[in-house]
């Protein structure tokens, strides 16, 4: 977790419990307190053809990765954004012959 943009919360340590966040202002339901990109994410097998593997938006017409034929993307922008992480997965899927299940 980065501390940039977290002026409205304080990171603290609670003995026996670990790190925590304490609000420095009142938050409303739906307010974003902090955000970080996911370390890893999985699209459920039943949704792989209708969910973009980068932004996770539901789309009717997605573009499939031309190499592994497994990952689907909204457009070239999402595909390019995913490539740094997807390239290792892509080569492993091609080598193995199929993608792993969500489990």
Helices and strands as residue ranges (DSSP letters): E 9-14, E 18-23, G 45-47, E 63-64, E 72-73, H 76-96
